[in-house]
Amino acid sequence: MDKSIFNPDHQEMDVSSKIVAGLERISEAFKVLLWDKAKLLGLSPIQIQILIFIAYHKTEFCNVSHLAKEFNITKPTISDAIKVLDKKALITKNYSSNDSRSYSIGLSTTGNKMVEETSNFANPLKAQLTNINQTDLEGLFGTISKLIYQLNRSGILTVQRTCYGCKFYSRNNEQDYCNLLNKELLNTDIRLDCPEFEERHAY
């Protein structure tokens, strides 16, 4: 108990615990901003997240199975959210010709308008970063991108599309490199959600 991450006395002795506690506070800020937008528009937070995800990702990712993995929640929970979005005419369902039960999800015209209204919910967080110098921002981003990759490798995050887990990524002589783009990657070039991401499999 004394060595709990959430024990302020232990935090004073352990910088990693301070960082985890700090990440928890930031996640709370994210949830507050999302909830405020959700209440304003009569949607749930997960419904807003689904709409935004669909707006900016490939069709192959926009189905119930993948969305459940993406947001670390069950398929029935995603299906319930999809039913509500369908009833509100915010999405379209595109059924596979091979399987009448399988469908991908797209945005309706109304859905696109809703994304325009909702996708700025995290802007207050971004605004605070303007007060931090560029060098510190780049260092913070480097740490976050590596942490996301490590959380995925350990099974805590089921989905990630960062360079470190991609088959096109390599590192030579302390330099990150993308073999798809054929270019060296600066710290700020590392992507957290790459459209061309293909998972690297261990052999």
VENDAGI-V650149 format. One record per helix or strand of 3 or more residues. SS is the DSSP state (~ for helix, > for strand). FROM is the first residue (numbers start at 1). LEN is the number of residues. If there is no record, write none. Layout:
BEGIN
SS_FROM_LEN / SS_FROM_LEN
END
This chain:
BEGIN
~_8_4 / ~_15_27 / ~_45_12 / ~_59_3 / ~_64_7 / ~_75_13 / >_91_5 / >_103_5 / ~_109_10 / ~_123_7 / ~_134_20 / ~_163_3 / >_169_4 / >_175_4 / >_183_3 / ~_187_3
END
